[in-house]
Amino acid sequence: MHVGIVGKRGYPYVYGGYETFVTEMGERLVQRGIAITVYCHAPLFEEKPKKVNGINLVYIPCVDTKSLSQLTNSLLSIIHVSFSKVDVVFVINSANGPFGILTKISGKPSAINLIGLEWLRPKWKGLGARYYLFASRLSTKLFDQLITDSDEM
């Protein structure tokens, strides 16, 4: 089995909860014989090895601004992974919900990890909050499996 992981900054790049989660999960799955490919934000890495700790790495460009880097990187990564040889696509972050249409079109089984009610967080106001709500709703329709640790989700 080969799993492609999209939606984090990269590996090994521990920035926050998502990155720590993917690092721990990815390394443990590799130990169990599962091939893992992590999609990385190319601008964040001076050195770009093809593999670290048994995890395959693909470096994808993005619009390198605070508000667009994650979305543009995830969109380009999902386009790439949807037409690659991975068996399953694992996406992190409900902001990537609309991109699930690409895994549907390509016929790749997919899962998305939704961490919570992002649209209610104080850091997302106005358009950002509305986008998160919209994207989270699309996640429920476009991805084959939803994963969350939040009862509210």
N, C-alpha and C positions, 0 to 999 in steps of 0.2 A: 504494500500500500504506500502511496505517496500523497502527502498532504501539503498544500500550498497555503501559507499564512500571509494575510494581507491586512493592513490597517495600523501597523505600528511603525515606529521610526526606524527600526532595523534590529539587527543582531550582530554582535553583542553590544547592545546600547541600552543600558538600564537608566531610564529617565523617570518612570512612574509605574503605576500599577499594571497597566497593560503590558509594558515591556518586561516587567518582572514575571508576570504571568506567562507570557510567551516563552521567555527564557527557560523557566522551570519546566513548563509543559513540553517544549520542543526538545530539550536535552533528555528528558525522561522517555519520550516517545522514540528518539533515536536509539536509546539503550535497549528498547524493546524491538528494534529492527524495523521501525517505520521510517521511511524516508521523509524528511522535512525540508521544505524550501521556504525561506522567509524573504519577503519583499522589503527592501530597504530604501530609505530616502537617500539618494545618491549624494546630495550636497552635504550631508552630515558625516561622510566618511572620506578621509584623505586616502587611506589605504582601502582597497576593495578586494579582499580575498574572495575566492569562489566558494570556499567552505571553511567553517570554523566549528570545532567540536562536533563534527559529523553533520552539521546543518548546512545545507546548500543556501547560498545567498545570491539574490538578484537585485541589482541596483537600478532603481527607476528614478528618472528626473521628476521635478515638481516645480511649480511656481513658488519660489522661495520667499513667501511672505507669511506672517503669523496667521492670517485668516484663510489662506488658500493652499498652503503647503500640504496639509493632511489630505484634503479633498482631491487635489490634483494628483498627488502621488497614489492615492487609493484607486482613483479612476483608471489611471494608466496601468497600475499593478493588476487590477481585476481584468482589464482587457488582455493583458499578457497571460495571466494565469488561466483565464477561461479557454485559451487556445493552446495551452501547454499540455504536457503529458501527465499532470497530476491527476490523481483519482478523486480527491475531495478538496474543496476550497473552504478554508476557515477564515472568516472575516471578523475583525474586531472593530467595535465602535458603531453604534446605531446611526451615526452620521453617514455611514456608507450604505445605508438601506436602499437608496435608489439604484445603486450599482448592481444589486442582485438580479436585475433584468439581464445582465450580461451572462451570468452563470446559468440562468434559465435558457437563454438563447443557445448557449454552447452545450447544454445538457449535462453540465458538471454538477454533481451533488454538492450542496453548500450548506454551511451553518454560519450563523452570526452570533457573536457574543454581545449582549446588551447589558450594560452595567447598571443602568438606573434611569431615573426620570430626568435626563439631562436638560430638557427644556424648562425645568423648574429651578435649575441652579442659578444663583445670582450672577455668575459670570456670563451667562447667555441671556441677553436682553433683546427685545424687538425681533428683528429678522433672524438672528441666530437661534433664539428660542423657538420661533415658528418653524424654522428649517429642521431643528432636531425633532420636533413633534411630527412633522411630515415624514421625515426620514425613518423615524421609529415605526410609524404606521406602515410604511412601505416594506420595512424589514419583515413584518409579519406575513406579508403576501408574497414576497419575492425570494425569500430564502427557505430552503427545505426544512431546516431545523433552527430553533431559537434556543439560545443558552443564556441563562441569567442567574444571578445569585440574589436578586431582589424580588421579594414577595410582591411588591407593588407593580413590577413589570408584568 
